[in-house]
Amino acid sequence: MFSVSASEHVLDVMPSIDVALGGAWLLVTGLVAVQHYRGNVPPRRLPLLLGMCAIWLSYGLLQLTQGGPLRTGTPLNYALDGLAVVLLTASLYGFFGWWRRREADQ
């Protein structure tokens, strides 16, 4: 009686997945901040954890701008793409710094 194509069903589910992933990112970033504030995260491990959060956010921003709800070619799209590239670069720098310090400790 009611026929729903697979593409219509996927489009209905995607915004809820985006909200869930955004909430999970906020939760993980908040937990890292709380654990750092309590002193449970060693300072040399903090760049690794922040880098993981930043790379996750960078991926999410690229998903939002590349075929997501934002139209291509708008200033907001370009700004979010730029922010995603900056976050990706910063996270890779954090990973490299963590790796160098880890190698120096061993």
C-alpha positions as CSV (number, residue, x, y, z in Angstrom):
1,M,0.0,0.0,0.0
2,F,2.7,2.5,1.0
3,S,5.9,2.1,-1.0
4,V,9.0,3.9,0.2
5,S,12.1,3.7,-1.9
6,A,15.4,2.9,-0.3
7,S,16.9,6.3,-1.1
8,E,14.0,8.1,0.7
9,H,14.4,5.9,3.7
10,V,18.2,6.6,3.9
11,L,17.6,10.3,3.6
12,D,15.2,10.2,6.5
13,V,17.7,8.4,8.7
14,M,20.8,10.4,7.9
15,P,20.0,13.6,9.9
16,S,19.4,11.4,13.0
17,I,22.8,9.8,12.4
18,D,24.5,13.2,12.1
19,V,22.9,14.3,15.3
20,A,24.0,11.1,17.1
21,L,27.6,11.4,15.8
22,G,27.7,15.1,16.8
23,G,26.5,14.2,20.3
24,A,29.0,11.4,20.5
25,W,31.8,13.9,19.5
26,L,30.7,16.4,22.1
27,L,30.6,13.6,24.7
28,V,34.1,12.3,23.9
29,T,35.6,15.8,23.8
30,G,33.9,16.6,27.1
31,L,35.1,13.4,28.7
32,V,38.7,14.2,27.6
33,A,38.4,17.7,29.1
34,V,37.0,16.5,32.4
35,Q,39.6,13.7,32.7
36,H,42.3,16.3,32.0
37,Y,40.9,18.7,34.5
38,R,40.9,15.9,37.2
39,G,44.5,15.0,36.4
40,N,43.7,11.6,35.0
41,V,45.2,12.3,31.6
42,P,49.0,12.7,31.5
43,P,50.1,15.9,29.7
44,R,52.1,13.9,27.1
45,R,49.0,12.0,26.1
46,L,46.7,15.0,25.8
47,P,47.9,15.9,22.2
48,L,46.9,12.4,21.1
49,L,43.4,12.6,22.6
50,L,42.8,16.1,21.3
51,G,44.2,15.1,17.9
52,M,41.7,12.3,17.7
53,C,38.8,14.6,18.6
54,A,40.0,17.2,16.0
55,I,40.3,14.6,13.3
56,W,36.9,13.3,14.0
57,L,35.4,16.8,13.8
58,S,37.3,17.5,10.6
59,Y,35.8,14.3,9.0
60,G,32.4,15.3,10.2
61,L,32.7,18.8,8.7
62,L,33.9,17.4,5.4
63,Q,30.9,15.1,5.3
64,L,28.6,18.1,6.0
65,T,30.0,20.2,3.2
66,Q,30.7,17.4,0.6
67,G,27.3,16.2,-0.5
68,G,25.6,17.1,2.8
69,P,22.9,19.7,3.5
70,L,25.1,22.7,2.6
71,R,25.1,23.8,-1.0
72,T,28.5,23.7,-2.7
73,G,29.9,27.0,-3.7
74,T,28.6,29.1,-0.8
75,P,30.8,31.1,1.5
76,L,29.8,28.9,4.5
77,N,30.7,25.8,2.6
78,Y,34.2,27.2,1.9
79,A,34.6,28.4,5.5
80,L,33.7,24.9,6.9
81,D,36.0,23.3,4.4
82,G,38.9,25.6,5.5
83,L,38.1,24.9,9.1
84,A,38.2,21.1,8.4
85,V,41.6,21.4,6.7
86,V,43.0,23.5,9.6
87,L,41.6,20.9,12.1
88,L,43.1,18.0,10.1
89,T,46.5,19.8,9.9
90,A,46.4,20.6,13.7
91,S,45.5,17.0,14.6
92,L,48.3,15.6,12.4
93,Y,50.7,18.0,14.1
94,G,49.5,16.8,17.5
95,F,49.9,13.2,16.5
96,F,53.4,13.9,15.3
97,G,54.3,15.7,18.5
98,W,52.9,12.9,20.6
99,W,54.8,10.3,18.5
100,R,58.1,12.3,18.9
101,R,57.7,12.6,22.6
102,R,56.8,8.9,23.0
103,E,59.9,7.9,21.0
104,A,62.1,10.1,23.1
105,D,60.7,8.6,26.4
106,Q,61.6,5.0,25.3
